[in-house]
Amino acid sequence: MLSFLLSFIVWDPSPSIFESFDRFRWYGLLFALGFIISQQIVVYFFKKEGKNPALVDQLTIYMVLGTIIGARLGHVLFYEPEKYLGNPIDILKIWEGGLASHGAAISLPIAIWLYCKRNQGLRYLWVVDRIVIVIALTGTLIRIGNLMNSEIGGKDTNSDTGIVYARDTEEILSTLRVPIESIEAYKPTDREAEVKGTGIVPVNFDVVITKGNYTKESLESILSQDIKYALTQFNSSKEFLAEPLNTPLQIEVKEQATNYLVTVKTLGRVKYPTQIFEAAGYFLIFLLLLSLWMKYKSKLPDGLLFGLFFILVFGSRFVWEFFKEVQVDFEQSMQLNMGQLLSIPLITIGLVMVIRALKKGSPKID
């Protein structure tokens, strides 16, 4: 029993912080929090190294604009050019999703270069070296935001260790032609015998339906067909669930005072929690870069932290992509997906920056 409870988790949080206000989401909060925390850390860097901390406010604006514009255009150009170039106005709808970190990796150095052009007293590589430290921390928070959105998940583990994403299925079930009060997915403790070690595991959905004029029999008749369709015919259902096509739906309907409790018993696919892998990796990179700065500060060769950041972040990204589902259909036929292909030149740039920095040595004190 204990091994069953520890083997996998069913993940179904709402992406909204408040159910009554859908636009206020965890992803947006964590994205913004990343920049707020980063700004305070950069202020600390500037103070410790004798720079004017008042310059950080302007730098933050350049960072925010560079990140959002670059990440958005990166997604548009690298992943869905036909969709967005055919409807350019949709490029502005960033609230609908679609940001690519590789685009930000190109635009942010450009934005910081423009910032340094306006502030001649700051060396470009000195600024970039400090900025990449906090970018790693921001990346950690963004990946946690992806986890709260149940997006950018992993492939099937083909084992019973991992995560079952249930949010998409809950959203599909919420469209049933009955008045639904709530839906909750969970790991059933009474179905341990169905765990076979294949990565196909038991998942239950409790659907609370307003009683209205429905009898138990009429409700069962409606739901047996509609829920079976919802669990098998949608693309997201096929991706996250393993409901058998040619077997009767397992469903229990319990009549309560003002509603019915409908328990749907189905099967889910265990996936790699790649958002957690990446978040943990970025946080370790943040700690490493921060430790190097704290120990050496002004002795660090210009560009060393920048180069290490590119090597570590995009090197780990290259590895994790092997465990992630493809983001767009055209990647299905690719040996290396778009994220990996875009990571290779950035890793190369990182290697060049590290070699250059080590050859050049510590900078002269300003």
Contacts in CASP RR format, 6 or more apart in sequence:
PFRMAT RR
TARGET T0000
AUTHOR 0000-0000-0000
METHOD contacts of the structure
MODEL  1
MLSFLLSFIVWDPSPSIFESFDRFRWYGLLFALGFIISQQIVVYFFKKEG
KNPALVDQLTIYMVLGTIIGARLGHVLFYEPEKYLGNPIDILKIWEGGLA
SHGAAISLPIAIWLYCKRNQGLRYLWVVDRIVIVIALTGTLIRIGNLMNS
EIGGKDTNSDTGIVYARDTEEILSTLRVPIESIEAYKPTDREAEVKGTGI
VPVNFDVVITKGNYTKESLESILSQDIKYALTQFNSSKEFLAEPLNTPLQ
IEVKEQATNYLVTVKTLGRVKYPTQIFEAAGYFLIFLLLLSLWMKYKSKL
PDGLLFGLFFILVFGSRFVWEFFKEVQVDFEQSMQLNMGQLLSIPLITIG
LVMVIRALKKGSPKID
1 189 0 8 1.000
1 192 0 8 1.000
4 189 0 8 1.000
4 192 0 8 1.000
4 195 0 8 1.000
5 187 0 8 1.000
5 189 0 8 1.000
7 160 0 8 1.000
7 161 0 8 1.000
7 162 0 8 1.000
7 195 0 8 1.000
7 201 0 8 1.000
8 160 0 8 1.000
8 161 0 8 1.000
8 162 0 8 1.000
8 163 0 8 1.000
8 164 0 8 1.000
8 187 0 8 1.000
8 199 0 8 1.000
8 201 0 8 1.000
8 270 0 8 1.000
9 162 0 8 1.000
9 163 0 8 1.000
9 164 0 8 1.000
9 187 0 8 1.000
10 163 0 8 1.000
10 164 0 8 1.000
10 166 0 8 1.000
10 185 0 8 1.000
10 186 0 8 1.000
10 187 0 8 1.000
10 203 0 8 1.000
11 147 0 8 1.000
11 150 0 8 1.000
11 163 0 8 1.000
11 164 0 8 1.000
11 165 0 8 1.000
11 166 0 8 1.000
11 167 0 8 1.000
12 150 0 8 1.000
12 165 0 8 1.000
12 166 0 8 1.000
12 167 0 8 1.000
12 170 0 8 1.000
12 184 0 8 1.000
12 185 0 8 1.000
13 26 0 8 1.000
13 148 0 8 1.000
13 150 0 8 1.000
13 167 0 8 1.000
14 167 0 8 1.000
15 25 0 8 1.000
15 26 0 8 1.000
15 27 0 8 1.000
15 148 0 8 1.000
15 149 0 8 1.000
15 150 0 8 1.000
15 167 0 8 1.000
16 22 0 8 1.000
16 23 0 8 1.000
16 24 0 8 1.000
16 25 0 8 1.000
16 26 0 8 1.000
17 24 0 8 1.000
17 25 0 8 1.000
17 26 0 8 1.000
17 29 0 8 1.000
18 24 0 8 1.000
23 95 0 8 1.000
25 148 0 8 1.000
25 149 0 8 1.000
26 144 0 8 1.000
26 145 0 8 1.000
26 148 0 8 1.000
26 149 0 8 1.000
27 142 0 8 1.000
27 145 0 8 1.000
27 146 0 8 1.000
27 148 0 8 1.000
27 149 0 8 1.000
28 145 0 8 1.000
30 141 0 8 1.000
30 142 0 8 1.000
30 144 0 8 1.000
30 145 0 8 1.000
30 148 0 8 1.000
31 138 0 8 1.000
31 141 0 8 1.000
31 142 0 8 1.000
31 145 0 8 1.000
33 141 0 8 1.000
34 134 0 8 1.000
34 137 0 8 1.000
34 138 0 8 1.000
34 139 0 8 1.000
34 141 0 8 1.000
34 142 0 8 1.000
35 60 0 8 1.000
35 63 0 8 1.000
35 64 0 8 1.000
35 138 0 8 1.000
37 134 0 8 1.000
37 137 0 8 1.000
37 138 0 8 1.000
37 141 0 8 1.000
38 60 0 8 1.000
38 63 0 8 1.000
38 134 0 8 1.000
38 135 0 8 1.000
38 137 0 8 1.000
38 138 0 8 1.000
39 56 0 8 1.000
39 57 0 8 1.000
39 60 0 8 1.000
41 133 0 8 1.000
41 134 0 8 1.000
41 137 0 8 1.000
42 56 0 8 1.000
42 59 0 8 1.000
42 60 0 8 1.000
42 130 0 8 1.000
42 131 0 8 1.000
42 134 0 8 1.000
43 53 0 8 1.000
43 56 0 8 1.000
45 51 0 8 1.000
45 130 0 8 1.000
45 133 0 8 1.000
45 293 0 8 1.000
46 52 0 8 1.000
46 53 0 8 1.000
46 55 0 8 1.000
46 56 0 8 1.000
47 53 0 8 1.000
48 297 0 8 1.000
49 297 0 8 1.000
49 298 0 8 1.000
51 122 0 8 1.000
55 119 0 8 1.000
55 122 0 8 1.000
58 115 0 8 1.000
58 118 0 8 1.000
58 119 0 8 1.000
59 112 0 8 1.000
59 115 0 8 1.000
59 127 0 8 1.000
59 131 0 8 1.000
62 111 0 8 1.000
62 112 0 8 1.000
62 114 0 8 1.000
62 115 0 8 1.000
63 108 0 8 1.000
63 111 0 8 1.000
63 112 0 8 1.000
63 131 0 8 1.000
65 111 0 8 1.000
66 104 0 8 1.000
66 107 0 8 1.000
66 108 0 8 1.000
66 110 0 8 1.000
66 111 0 8 1.000
67 104 0 8 1.000
67 107 0 8 1.000
67 108 0 8 1.000
68 94 0 8 1.000
68 99 0 8 1.000
69 107 0 8 1.000
70 100 0 8 1.000
70 103 0 8 1.000
70 104 0 8 1.000
70 106 0 8 1.000
70 107 0 8 1.000
70 108 0 8 1.000
71 98 0 8 1.000
71 99 0 8 1.000
71 100 0 8 1.000
71 101 0 8 1.000
71 103 0 8 1.000
71 104 0 8 1.000
71 107 0 8 1.000
72 91 0 8 1.000
72 94 0 8 1.000
72 98 0 8 1.000
72 99 0 8 1.000
72 100 0 8 1.000
73 91 0 8 1.000
73 103 0 8 1.000
73 107 0 8 1.000
74 100 0 8 1.000
74 102 0 8 1.000
74 103 0 8 1.000
74 104 0 8 1.000
74 106 0 8 1.000
75 98 0 8 1.000
75 99 0 8 1.000
75 100 0 8 1.000
75 103 0 8 1.000
76 84 0 8 1.000
76 85 0 8 1.000
76 91 0 8 1.000
78 100 0 8 1.000
78 102 0 8 1.000
78 103 0 8 1.000
78 338 0 8 1.000
78 339 0 8 1.000
78 342 0 8 1.000
79 98 0 8 1.000
79 100 0 8 1.000
79 327 0 8 1.000
79 328 0 8 1.000
79 338 0 8 1.000
80 328 0 8 1.000
83 90 0 8 1.000
84 90 0 8 1.000
84 91 0 8 1.000
90 96 0 8 1.000
100 342 0 8 1.000
101 139 0 8 1.000
101 317 0 8 1.000
102 314 0 8 1.000
102 339 0 8 1.000
102 342 0 8 1.000
102 343 0 8 1.000
102 346 0 8 1.000
105 310 0 8 1.000
105 314 0 8 1.000
105 346 0 8 1.000
108 131 0 8 1.000
108 135 0 8 1.000
109 128 0 8 1.000
112 124 0 8 1.000
112 127 0 8 1.000
112 128 0 8 1.000
112 131 0 8 1.000
113 124 0 8 1.000
115 127 0 8 1.000
116 122 0 8 1.000
116 123 0 8 1.000
116 124 0 8 1.000
116 127 0 8 1.000
121 366 0 8 1.000
123 302 0 8 1.000
123 363 0 8 1.000
123 366 0 8 1.000
125 302 0 8 1.000
125 303 0 8 1.000
125 306 0 8 1.000
126 302 0 8 1.000
126 363 0 8 1.000
128 303 0 8 1.000
128 305 0 8 1.000
128 306 0 8 1.000
129 293 0 8 1.000
129 300 0 8 1.000
129 302 0 8 1.000
129 303 0 8 1.000
129 304 0 8 1.000
129 305 0 8 1.000
129 306 0 8 1.000
130 293 0 8 1.000
130 305 0 8 1.000
132 289 0 8 1.000
132 305 0 8 1.000
132 306 0 8 1.000
132 307 0 8 1.000
132 309 0 8 1.000
133 286 0 8 1.000
133 289 0 8 1.000
133 290 0 8 1.000
133 293 0 8 1.000
133 305 0 8 1.000
133 309 0 8 1.000
134 286 0 8 1.000
135 309 0 8 1.000
136 282 0 8 1.000
136 283 0 8 1.000
136 285 0 8 1.000
136 286 0 8 1.000
136 289 0 8 1.000
136 309 0 8 1.000
136 313 0 8 1.000
137 282 0 8 1.000
137 283 0 8 1.000
137 286 0 8 1.000
139 279 0 8 1.000
139 282 0 8 1.000
140 279 0 8 1.000
140 280 0 8 1.000
140 281 0 8 1.000
140 282 0 8 1.000
140 283 0 8 1.000
140 286 0 8 1.000
141 279 0 8 1.000
143 152 0 8 1.000
143 275 0 8 1.000
143 276 0 8 1.000
143 278 0 8 1.000
143 279 0 8 1.000
143 282 0 8 1.000
144 275 0 8 1.000
144 279 0 8 1.000
145 275 0 8 1.000
146 152 0 8 1.000
146 153 0 8 1.000
146 275 0 8 1.000
147 273 0 8 1.000
147 275 0 8 1.000
147 276 0 8 1.000
147 279 0 8 1.000
150 165 0 8 1.000
150 167 0 8 1.000
150 168 0 8 1.000
152 274 0 8 1.000
152 275 0 8 1.000
152 324 0 8 1.000
152 327 0 8 1.000
153 165 0 8 1.000
153 271 0 8 1.000
153 272 0 8 1.000
153 273 0 8 1.000
153 274 0 8 1.000
153 275 0 8 1.000
153 324 0 8 1.000
153 325 0 8 1.000
154 271 0 8 1.000
154 272 0 8 1.000
154 273 0 8 1.000
154 274 0 8 1.000
154 323 0 8 1.000
154 324 0 8 1.000
154 325 0 8 1.000
155 271 0 8 1.000
155 272 0 8 1.000
155 323 0 8 1.000
155 324 0 8 1.000
155 325 0 8 1.000
156 199 0 8 1.000
156 269 0 8 1.000
156 270 0 8 1.000
156 271 0 8 1.000
157 199 0 8 1.000
157 270 0 8 1.000
157 271 0 8 1.000
157 272 0 8 1.000
158 198 0 8 1.000
158 199 0 8 1.000
158 270 0 8 1.000
159 197 0 8 1.000
159 198 0 8 1.000
159 199 0 8 1.000
159 270 0 8 1.000
160 195 0 8 1.000
160 197 0 8 1.000
160 198 0 8 1.000
160 199 0 8 1.000
160 201 0 8 1.000
160 270 0 8 1.000
161 270 0 8 1.000
162 270 0 8 1.000
162 271 0 8 1.000
162 272 0 8 1.000
162 273 0 8 1.000
163 270 0 8 1.000
163 271 0 8 1.000
163 272 0 8 1.000
163 273 0 8 1.000
164 187 0 8 1.000
164 201 0 8 1.000
164 203 0 8 1.000
164 240 0 8 1.000
164 268 0 8 1.000
164 269 0 8 1.000
164 270 0 8 1.000
164 271 0 8 1.000
165 240 0 8 1.000
165 271 0 8 1.000
166 185 0 8 1.000
166 203 0 8 1.000
166 205 0 8 1.000
166 240 0 8 1.000
168 236 0 8 1.000
168 237 0 8 1.000
168 239 0 8 1.000
168 240 0 8 1.000
169 185 0 8 1.000
169 205 0 8 1.000
169 230 0 8 1.000
169 231 0 8 1.000
169 236 0 8 1.000
169 237 0 8 1.000
169 240 0 8 1.000
169 241 0 8 1.000
170 183 0 8 1.000
170 184 0 8 1.000
170 185 0 8 1.000
170 205 0 8 1.000
172 230 0 8 1.000
172 234 0 8 1.000
172 236 0 8 1.000
172 237 0 8 1.000
173 180 0 8 1.000
173 183 0 8 1.000
173 205 0 8 1.000
173 207 0 8 1.000
173 227 0 8 1.000
173 230 0 8 1.000
173 264 0 8 1.000
174 180 0 8 1.000
174 183 0 8 1.000
175 230 0 8 1.000
176 207 0 8 1.000
176 223 0 8 1.000
176 226 0 8 1.000
176 227 0 8 1.000
176 230 0 8 1.000
177 222 0 8 1.000
177 226 0 8 1.000
178 209 0 8 1.000
178 210 0 8 1.000
178 214 0 8 1.000
178 219 0 8 1.000
178 222 0 8 1.000
178 223 0 8 1.000
179 209 0 8 1.000
179 210 0 8 1.000
179 212 0 8 1.000
180 207 0 8 1.000
180 208 0 8 1.000
180 209 0 8 1.000
180 210 0 8 1.000
181 208 0 8 1.000
181 209 0 8 1.000
181 210 0 8 1.000
181 259 0 8 1.000
182 206 0 8 1.000
182 207 0 8 1.000
182 208 0 8 1.000
183 205 0 8 1.000
183 206 0 8 1.000
183 207 0 8 1.000
183 208 0 8 1.000
184 205 0 8 1.000
184 206 0 8 1.000
185 203 0 8 1.000
185 204 0 8 1.000
185 205 0 8 1.000
185 206 0 8 1.000
186 203 0 8 1.000
186 204 0 8 1.000
186 206 0 8 1.000
187 201 0 8 1.000
187 202 0 8 1.000
187 203 0 8 1.000
187 204 0 8 1.000
188 202 0 8 1.000
188 203 0 8 1.000
188 204 0 8 1.000
188 265 0 8 1.000
191 202 0 8 1.000
191 204 0 8 1.000
191 265 0 8 1.000
194 201 0 8 1.000
194 202 0 8 1.000
194 267 0 8 1.000
195 201 0 8 1.000
195 202 0 8 1.000
199 269 0 8 1.000
199 270 0 8 1.000
200 242 0 8 1.000
200 267 0 8 1.000
200 268 0 8 1.000
200 269 0 8 1.000
200 270 0 8 1.000
201 267 0 8 1.000
201 268 0 8 1.000
201 270 0 8 1.000
202 265 0 8 1.000
202 266 0 8 1.000
202 267 0 8 1.000
202 268 0 8 1.000
203 241 0 8 1.000
203 266 0 8 1.000
203 267 0 8 1.000
203 268 0 8 1.000
204 263 0 8 1.000
204 264 0 8 1.000
204 265 0 8 1.000
204 266 0 8 1.000
205 263 0 8 1.000
205 264 0 8 1.000
205 266 0 8 1.000
206 261 0 8 1.000
206 262 0 8 1.000
206 263 0 8 1.000
206 264 0 8 1.000
207 261 0 8 1.000
207 262 0 8 1.000
207 263 0 8 1.000
207 264 0 8 1.000
208 259 0 8 1.000
208 260 0 8 1.000
208 261 0 8 1.000
208 262 0 8 1.000
209 219 0 8 1.000
209 259 0 8 1.000
209 260 0 8 1.000
209 262 0 8 1.000
210 258 0 8 1.000
210 259 0 8 1.000
211 255 0 8 1.000
211 256 0 8 1.000
211 258 0 8 1.000
211 259 0 8 1.000
211 260 0 8 1.000
214 222 0 8 1.000
214 260 0 8 1.000
216 253 0 8 1.000
216 255 0 8 1.000
216 260 0 8 1.000
219 253 0 8 1.000
219 260 0 8 1.000
219 262 0 8 1.000
220 251 0 8 1.000
220 253 0 8 1.000
223 251 0 8 1.000
223 253 0 8 1.000
223 262 0 8 1.000
224 248 0 8 1.000
224 249 0 8 1.000
224 251 0 8 1.000
227 249 0 8 1.000
227 251 0 8 1.000
227 264 0 8 1.000
228 243 0 8 1.000
228 249 0 8 1.000
230 237 0 8 1.000
231 237 0 8 1.000
231 241 0 8 1.000
231 243 0 8 1.000
231 249 0 8 1.000
231 264 0 8 1.000
231 266 0 8 1.000
232 238 0 8 1.000
232 241 0 8 1.000
232 243 0 8 1.000
232 245 0 8 1.000
237 243 0 8 1.000
239 269 0 8 1.000
239 325 0 8 1.000
240 268 0 8 1.000
240 269 0 8 1.000
240 271 0 8 1.000
241 266 0 8 1.000
241 267 0 8 1.000
241 268 0 8 1.000
241 269 0 8 1.000
242 266 0 8 1.000
242 267 0 8 1.000
242 268 0 8 1.000
242 269 0 8 1.000
243 249 0 8 1.000
243 266 0 8 1.000
243 267 0 8 1.000
244 267 0 8 1.000
249 264 0 8 1.000
249 266 0 8 1.000
250 264 0 8 1.000
250 265 0 8 1.000
250 266 0 8 1.000
251 262 0 8 1.000
251 263 0 8 1.000
251 264 0 8 1.000
251 265 0 8 1.000
252 262 0 8 1.000
252 263 0 8 1.000
252 265 0 8 1.000
253 260 0 8 1.000
253 261 0 8 1.000
253 262 0 8 1.000
253 263 0 8 1.000
254 260 0 8 1.000
254 261 0 8 1.000
254 262 0 8 1.000
254 263 0 8 1.000
271 325 0 8 1.000
272 323 0 8 1.000
272 324 0 8 1.000
274 320 0 8 1.000
274 323 0 8 1.000
274 324 0 8 1.000
277 320 0 8 1.000
277 323 0 8 1.000
278 316 0 8 1.000
278 317 0 8 1.000
278 320 0 8 1.000
281 316 0 8 1.000
282 313 0 8 1.000
285 309 0 8 1.000
285 312 0 8 1.000
285 313 0 8 1.000
285 316 0 8 1.000
288 308 0 8 1.000
288 312 0 8 1.000
289 305 0 8 1.000
289 308 0 8 1.000
289 309 0 8 1.000
292 300 0 8 1.000
292 304 0 8 1.000
292 305 0 8 1.000
292 308 0 8 1.000
293 300 0 8 1.000
293 305 0 8 1.000
298 362 0 8 1.000
298 363 0 8 1.000
298 365 0 8 1.000
299 362 0 8 1.000
300 362 0 8 1.000
301 357 0 8 1.000
301 358 0 8 1.000
301 360 0 8 1.000
301 361 0 8 1.000
301 362 0 8 1.000
301 363 0 8 1.000
302 357 0 8 1.000
302 360 0 8 1.000
302 363 0 8 1.000
303 353 0 8 1.000
303 354 0 8 1.000
303 356 0 8 1.000
303 357 0 8 1.000
304 353 0 8 1.000
304 354 0 8 1.000
304 357 0 8 1.000
304 358 0 8 1.000
306 350 0 8 1.000
306 353 0 8 1.000
307 349 0 8 1.000
307 350 0 8 1.000
307 351 0 8 1.000
307 353 0 8 1.000
307 354 0 8 1.000
307 357 0 8 1.000
308 350 0 8 1.000
308 354 0 8 1.000
309 350 0 8 1.000
310 346 0 8 1.000
310 347 0 8 1.000
310 349 0 8 1.000
310 350 0 8 1.000
310 353 0 8 1.000
311 347 0 8 1.000
311 350 0 8 1.000
311 351 0 8 1.000
311 354 0 8 1.000
314 343 0 8 1.000
314 346 0 8 1.000
314 347 0 8 1.000
315 343 0 8 1.000
315 347 0 8 1.000
317 339 0 8 1.000
317 340 0 8 1.000
317 343 0 8 1.000
318 339 0 8 1.000
318 340 0 8 1.000
318 343 0 8 1.000
318 344 0 8 1.000
318 347 0 8 1.000
321 336 0 8 1.000
321 337 0 8 1.000
321 339 0 8 1.000
321 340 0 8 1.000
321 343 0 8 1.000
324 337 0 8 1.000
326 332 0 8 1.000
326 337 0 8 1.000
327 337 0 8 1.000
327 338 0 8 1.000
328 338 0 8 1.000
331 337 0 8 1.000
331 338 0 8 1.000
334 341 0 8 1.000
END
